[in-house]
Amino acid sequence: MKAIQITSPGNLCVADIPQPELHAGEVLVKIGYVGFCGSDLNTFLGRNPMVKLPVIPGHEIGATIEQVGADVPDTLAVGTTVTINPYTNCGHCASCMNSRPNACEHNETLGVQRHGAMCDYIVVPWQKVIPVQGISLRGCALIEPMSVGFHAVDRAQVTDTDTVMVIGCGMIGLGAITRASLRGATVIAVDLDDSKLALAQRMGATHTINSATEQLHESLQCITRGLGPTVVIEAVGSPATYRAAVEEVAFTGRVVYIGYAKSDVSYTTKLFVQKELDIRGSRNALPADFRAVIHYLQLGACPTDELISAVVAPEEASEAMQQWAADPAKVFRILVKF
């Protein structure tokens, strides 16, 4: 079967590999669409320390059940449209025992620590298969990245009395903006790109700030009447935005970090205590977050076509990645169609 492989930094090829074998308790799915995400781009650029090359990338999946093994529930029938929960969980680490398997100490995500879904077929345990109704295969490939943003809003315990600033309006940031808006919060979207900010507004942002052309602090003070946002969700992963989150959040506010900073971050740590902040990490997503995204997409209000920057064939994937690397700010999601 056909598979995309990243063999070394800057090198992506299409290979022919054996179709996986199906065993008891597993489901064989036929891949329809898979999204390239930021971790895949970092793998392609040689900046992903968690990946082992060569690797088949991809964990944002729209697929169809092709075959089921023994001991699989009848609810997972051949022909069903599905997405896949791409994270493993060991069941016995502190995170798993605390009912937070998304943060499993030994997690292996498809396309990172193990081969992913950019191929014709994959086999997964039935527990990781999520049936989807009323959403296209293309739309299913958006569920996982949006669920990461949804999870961050849950980590922040956002309610309708909050003012939430989301820094970064990529796919994950837009997921956070959408979820916070659905919870009734006032949402402030921050980015460097006006087109992304316009889309953020259509997806629920009440206010937008272009931090390249506007003064972030002064704009926030005006919007929040001098108090600052009660919640800041950082979805960029840079030292500057890590610091801005703590500096701009209101006293007794909550800061949630999704992005991985690629270098060390220096803080004025007195703000942690002086403001009595809750500072939290947010990793991956829980099944409940997947369900919430599916429900949102089923409502038909999401501008899915605007979130898909390009759809390419496997043979076009290398060129698409090179173009994305040259201008990363202009891309939401590139989908590969199998």
Backbone torsions as a table, in degrees:
resi	resn	phi	psi	omega
1	MET	NA	162.2	-177.2
2	LYS	-82.5	138.4	179.1
3	ALA	-146.6	143.5	172.6
4	ILE	-91.1	134.4	178.2
5	GLN	-129.5	137.3	166.6
6	ILE	-97.4	111.3	-172.0
7	THR	-92.7	-29.6	178.5
8	SER	-163.3	165.7	-179.3
9	PRO	-53.8	125.2	178.9
10	GLY	85.2	-2.7	-176.7
11	ASN	-120.3	116.6	178.6
12	LEU	-128.7	133.0	-176.7
13	CYS	-138.8	167.6	173.9
14	VAL	-105.9	124.8	-176.9
15	ALA	-120.5	163.0	174.4
16	ASP	-106.3	118.5	-177.8
17	ILE	-128.1	161.6	179.9
18	PRO	-66.8	148.0	174.2
19	GLN	-71.2	138.4	-177.6
20	PRO	-67.1	151.0	179.0
21	GLU	-88.1	143.3	-179.1
22	LEU	-95.6	134.0	178.8
23	HIS	-123.4	173.7	178.4
24	ALA	-58.7	140.0	178.9
25	GLY	80.5	6.1	-176.6
26	GLU	-119.5	163.9	178.9
27	VAL	-129.6	132.8	173.6
28	LEU	-94.1	122.5	178.9
29	VAL	-116.6	143.4	174.7
30	LYS	-92.7	121.9	-176.0
31	ILE	-75.2	133.4	173.6
32	GLY	-101.4	-57.4	179.6
33	TYR	-137.3	143.3	173.7
34	VAL	-134.8	136.1	-179.9
35	GLY	-93.1	141.2	166.4
36	PHE	-80.5	131.2	178.3
37	CYS	-116.3	-179.6	-178.1
38	GLY	-60.8	-35.0	178.7
39	SER	-67.3	-34.8	175.9
40	ASP	-65.9	-40.5	177.5
41	LEU	-62.6	-43.1	178.4
42	ASN	-64.5	-36.3	175.0
43	THR	-61.9	-46.0	179.5
44	PHE	-60.3	-35.4	-178.4
45	LEU	-87.8	-2.4	-179.6
46	GLY	78.2	25.6	-176.1
47	ARG	-114.7	14.0	-178.0
48	ASN	-107.0	101.4	-175.2
49	PRO	-70.8	-14.0	-175.8
50	MET	-90.5	-9.4	-173.5
51	VAL	-93.2	150.2	173.7
52	LYS	-116.4	119.2	-178.0
53	LEU	-92.0	150.8	-3.0
54	PRO	-74.8	153.6	-178.1
55	VAL	-142.1	146.1	168.1
56	ILE	-87.9	116.3	-177.0
57	PRO	-79.2	179.0	168.8
58	GLY	105.2	120.9	174.1
59	HIS	-143.6	12.9	177.1
60	GLU	-109.4	104.4	-155.5
61	ILE	-126.8	134.6	163.4
62	GLY	-119.8	121.7	-171.4
63	ALA	-146.1	175.0	178.4
64	THR	-130.7	136.1	178.1
65	ILE	-66.5	123.5	-179.3
66	GLU	-98.5	-37.4	-176.6
67	GLN	-160.6	147.6	178.1
68	VAL	-121.7	144.5	178.0
69	GLY	-86.5	-179.1	176.6
70	ALA	-65.0	153.1	175.6
71	ASP	67.4	25.7	175.2
72	VAL	-103.0	133.8	-178.1
73	PRO	-57.4	148.9	-179.6
74	ASP	-64.5	-18.4	179.7
75	THR	-66.5	-18.2	178.1
76	LEU	-101.3	89.0	-174.0
77	ALA	-100.0	150.5	175.6
78	VAL	-56.4	135.5	-179.8
79	GLY	95.0	-8.2	-179.2
80	THR	-72.5	135.1	173.2
81	THR	-75.2	134.5	-175.5
82	VAL	-143.3	161.1	159.7
83	THR	-119.1	174.8	-173.8
84	ILE	-126.3	133.7	168.4
85	ASN	-77.1	113.0	-167.5
86	PRO	-90.2	7.4	-175.6
87	TYR	-104.0	142.5	171.7
88	THR	-94.4	160.8	173.6
89	ASN	-146.4	137.2	-171.5
90	CYS	-80.0	-27.3	179.1
91	GLY	89.6	-9.0	-175.4
92	HIS	-132.2	0.6	175.6
93	CYS	-81.1	175.2	-176.9
94	ALA	-61.0	-40.7	-179.3
95	SER	-64.1	-47.1	-179.4
96	CYS	-63.4	-41.2	-179.6
97	MET	-69.0	-18.5	178.4
98	ASN	-97.3	18.3	178.4
99	SER	60.3	33.4	176.2
100	ARG	-128.7	64.2	-175.3
101	PRO	-65.5	-18.0	176.4
102	ASN	-60.2	-26.2	-179.2
103	ALA	-107.2	26.5	-179.7
104	CYS	-51.2	133.3	-179.8
105	GLU	-59.5	-29.1	-175.1
106	HIS	-110.5	21.3	-179.2
107	ASN	-55.8	139.7	170.2
108	GLU	-126.7	111.5	-177.3
109	THR	-87.4	138.9	175.8
110	LEU	-54.2	133.5	177.0
111	GLY	84.7	-2.3	179.5
112	VAL	-121.9	-80.5	179.5
113	GLN	-81.0	-11.0	176.4
114	ARG	-147.2	165.2	-177.6
115	HIS	-60.5	142.1	-176.0
116	GLY	-100.1	-151.8	-165.4
117	ALA	-108.2	10.1	-179.8
118	MET	-84.0	69.6	179.4
119	CYS	-159.5	173.3	-174.8
120	ASP	-65.8	-38.2	-176.2
121	TYR	-141.3	148.2	167.9
122	ILE	-136.1	156.4	174.5
123	VAL	-113.6	131.4	-179.5
124	VAL	-137.1	155.4	173.2
125	PRO	-60.2	144.2	-174.8
126	TRP	-60.9	-27.4	-178.8
127	GLN	-65.5	-18.3	-178.4
128	LYS	-94.9	1.2	-178.5
129	VAL	-93.6	126.9	-176.7
130	ILE	-116.9	107.1	178.6
131	PRO	-65.3	145.1	-177.6
132	VAL	-133.6	133.3	175.5
133	GLN	-118.4	143.2	172.5
134	GLY	76.5	13.7	178.5
135	ILE	-130.5	137.3	-179.6
136	SER	-69.3	163.6	175.0
137	LEU	-58.5	-38.4	176.7
138	ARG	-61.4	-46.2	-180.0
139	GLY	-63.5	-33.3	179.5
140	CYS	-61.5	-29.7	179.5
141	ALA	-71.2	-8.7	177.2
142	LEU	-95.4	-9.5	-172.8
143	ILE	-65.3	-49.7	-175.8
144	GLU	-61.2	-49.6	-178.9
145	PRO	-63.9	-36.1	177.3
146	MET	-67.6	-33.2	-179.2
147	SER	-64.7	-28.6	178.0
148	VAL	-65.7	-41.1	175.4
149	GLY	-68.1	-39.5	177.0
150	PHE	-59.9	-41.8	-178.2
151	HIS	-63.4	-38.8	179.7
152	ALA	-61.8	-37.6	177.8
153	VAL	-66.1	-37.5	176.4
154	ASP	-65.6	-41.1	177.2
155	ARG	-60.6	-33.5	-179.7
156	ALA	-81.5	-5.9	179.9
157	GLN	53.8	47.1	-176.1
158	VAL	-69.6	137.0	174.7
159	THR	-128.8	-179.2	-177.1
160	ASP	-73.1	-5.7	176.8
161	THR	-95.1	-1.4	-175.5
162	ASP	-89.5	152.8	164.6
163	THR	-111.1	118.0	-170.9
164	VAL	-113.2	122.3	171.6
165	MET	-98.9	126.2	175.5
166	VAL	-110.2	119.1	-179.9
167	ILE	-96.4	113.0	-179.5
168	GLY	105.9	116.5	-175.9
169	CYS	-112.3	41.0	166.7
170	GLY	-77.2	-168.1	-176.1
171	MET	-58.1	-43.6	-177.2
172	ILE	-70.8	-42.0	176.0
173	GLY	-61.0	-39.9	177.3
174	LEU	-64.8	-34.2	174.7
175	GLY	-62.3	-41.5	178.3
176	ALA	-66.3	-40.6	178.5
177	ILE	-61.6	-45.5	-179.1
178	THR	-61.6	-48.3	-176.7
179	ARG	-65.1	-42.7	178.9
180	ALA	-63.0	-39.9	177.7
181	SER	-65.1	-41.8	178.6
182	LEU	-62.6	-26.8	177.7
183	ARG	-84.4	0.1	175.5
184	GLY	90.8	7.0	-179.5
185	ALA	-75.4	158.3	167.2
186	THR	-82.5	124.2	-171.0
187	VAL	-116.3	129.9	176.1
188	ILE	-112.2	117.2	179.7
189	ALA	-97.6	134.2	-178.9
190	VAL	-125.3	129.7	177.9
191	ASP	-160.1	175.4	178.6
192	LEU	-98.4	-4.9	-171.1
193	ASP	-121.6	123.8	-176.6
194	ASP	-66.0	-34.6	-179.3
195	SER	-67.2	-37.6	176.6
196	LYS	-67.3	-37.7	178.6
197	LEU	-66.5	-37.2	177.5
198	ALA	-63.6	-41.0	177.6
199	LEU	-67.2	-39.3	177.6
200	ALA	-58.6	-38.1	179.0
201	GLN	-66.4	-38.3	178.3
202	ARG	-68.8	-21.9	-179.1
203	MET	-99.1	11.3	170.4
204	GLY	124.8	-7.6	179.9
205	ALA	-66.4	133.7	178.0
206	THR	-81.5	-37.6	-179.5
207	HIS	-133.1	153.4	174.4
208	THR	-130.3	147.0	176.3
209	ILE	-134.3	122.9	171.7
210	ASN	-90.3	103.8	-173.5
211	SER	-73.6	-5.1	173.9
212	ALA	-83.4	-25.4	-175.6
213	THR	-120.3	-9.7	-179.8
214	GLU	-123.0	154.3	175.5
215	GLN	-80.5	114.2	-174.1
216	LEU	-59.4	-49.7	-175.1
217	HIS	-62.5	-47.9	-177.8
218	GLU	-64.3	-39.8	179.3
219	SER	-64.4	-42.1	179.2
220	LEU	-66.0	-40.5	179.0
221	GLN	-61.2	-38.4	178.5
222	CYS	-67.3	-46.5	-176.6
223	ILE	-66.1	-40.2	-173.4
224	THR	-98.7	8.6	179.0
225	ARG	57.3	41.9	173.9
226	GLY	83.6	0.9	-175.6
227	LEU	-93.3	-29.8	-172.0
228	GLY	86.2	160.4	178.4
229	PRO	-70.0	142.8	179.4
230	THR	-74.0	-22.7	178.9
231	VAL	-135.1	136.2	170.7
232	VAL	-124.1	127.5	176.0
233	ILE	-113.4	117.9	-177.2
234	GLU	-96.6	117.7	-176.7
235	ALA	-126.2	35.6	179.2
236	VAL	-115.9	-57.8	-178.8
237	GLY	91.5	49.7	175.2
238	SER	-132.1	152.5	178.5
239	PRO	-55.2	-38.7	-178.1
240	ALA	-64.0	-43.0	-178.8
241	THR	-76.8	-29.2	173.5
242	TYR	-60.7	-44.9	179.5
243	ARG	-69.4	-42.3	-178.9
244	ALA	-58.7	-36.1	-179.4
245	ALA	-58.9	-45.4	-178.7
246	VAL	-74.1	-37.2	-178.3
247	GLU	-69.3	-35.5	-172.2
248	GLU	-96.4	-19.3	-178.7
249	VAL	-65.2	149.7	-179.7
250	ALA	-66.0	159.1	170.5
251	PHE	-57.1	137.6	-175.6
252	THR	62.8	23.8	-180.0
253	GLY	-84.6	179.3	179.2
254	ARG	-120.0	133.5	176.6
255	VAL	-117.1	129.1	178.4
256	VAL	-123.1	125.7	179.7
257	TYR	-104.0	124.0	172.3
258	ILE	-102.6	-44.7	-173.9
259	GLY	-70.7	147.1	173.1
260	TYR	-91.9	119.3	173.3
261	ALA	-72.8	134.6	-175.6
262	LYS	-83.0	-6.7	176.9
263	SER	-141.9	168.6	-178.2
264	ASP	-62.7	149.3	-178.0
265	VAL	-116.8	128.9	176.7
266	SER	-100.6	129.0	-177.1
267	TYR	-116.1	154.3	160.7
268	THR	-87.6	93.4	-166.6
269	THR	-71.5	-13.6	179.1
270	LYS	-60.3	-25.7	180.0
271	LEU	-66.0	-30.0	178.9
272	PHE	-57.9	-45.7	-176.3
273	VAL	-84.4	-45.4	-176.6
274	GLN	-58.1	-41.1	179.3
275	LYS	-89.2	-6.6	-174.5
276	GLU	48.1	62.3	-173.8
277	LEU	-85.2	150.8	163.6
278	ASP	-99.3	117.6	-179.0
279	ILE	-116.9	121.5	-170.8
280	ARG	-132.6	149.4	169.5
281	GLY	-93.5	160.0	176.5
282	SER	-139.0	121.6	-174.6
283	ARG	-126.4	128.3	174.3
284	ASN	56.3	-140.7	-177.1
285	ALA	-159.0	158.3	176.8
286	LEU	-98.9	161.7	176.5
287	PRO	-52.6	-36.0	178.5
288	ALA	-62.3	-33.8	177.9
289	ASP	-69.0	-40.0	175.3
290	PHE	-59.5	-44.8	-179.4
291	ARG	-63.0	-38.9	-179.9
292	ALA	-65.7	-40.2	178.0
293	VAL	-66.1	-43.2	179.0
294	ILE	-58.6	-44.4	178.6
295	HIS	-60.9	-43.9	179.3
296	TYR	-61.5	-46.9	-179.0
297	LEU	-65.7	-32.9	178.6
298	GLN	-65.2	-23.6	179.3
299	LEU	-70.1	-19.9	175.4
300	GLY	81.5	10.4	-177.7
301	ALA	-91.3	-11.5	-176.6
302	CYS	-79.2	131.3	177.5
303	PRO	-78.7	68.9	-171.5
304	THR	-59.4	-37.2	-178.5
305	ASP	-61.5	-32.8	179.9
306	GLU	-76.2	-18.6	178.9
307	LEU	-84.9	-14.1	-179.2
308	ILE	-101.9	106.2	-176.1
309	SER	-73.9	-32.9	-179.6
310	ALA	-163.1	151.4	170.5
311	VAL	-121.0	123.1	-174.3
312	VAL	-127.2	157.7	171.3
313	ALA	-79.6	159.4	178.7
314	PRO	-52.7	-37.2	-178.5
315	GLU	-69.1	-16.4	179.7
316	GLU	-98.7	-0.9	-172.4
317	ALA	-65.5	-39.1	-178.6
318	SER	-61.8	-46.8	179.0
319	GLU	-63.8	-39.1	178.9
320	ALA	-62.8	-40.9	178.9
321	MET	-67.0	-38.5	178.1
322	GLN	-63.7	-40.8	178.5
323	GLN	-66.9	-38.9	178.0
324	TRP	-64.8	-42.7	179.6
325	ALA	-62.3	-33.1	-179.0
326	ALA	-74.4	-26.7	-177.5
327	ASP	-147.2	69.4	-172.0
328	PRO	-66.6	-25.1	-175.5
329	ALA	-68.3	-19.5	-173.6
330	LYS	-95.1	2.9	-174.2
331	VAL	-113.3	130.7	169.1
332	PHE	-91.9	-70.9	177.7
333	ARG	-140.6	135.5	168.7
334	ILE	-103.2	123.8	177.5
335	LEU	-103.4	139.5	172.1
336	VAL	-101.9	127.5	-180.0
337	LYS	-98.0	125.6	177.7
338	PHE	-107.1	NA	NA
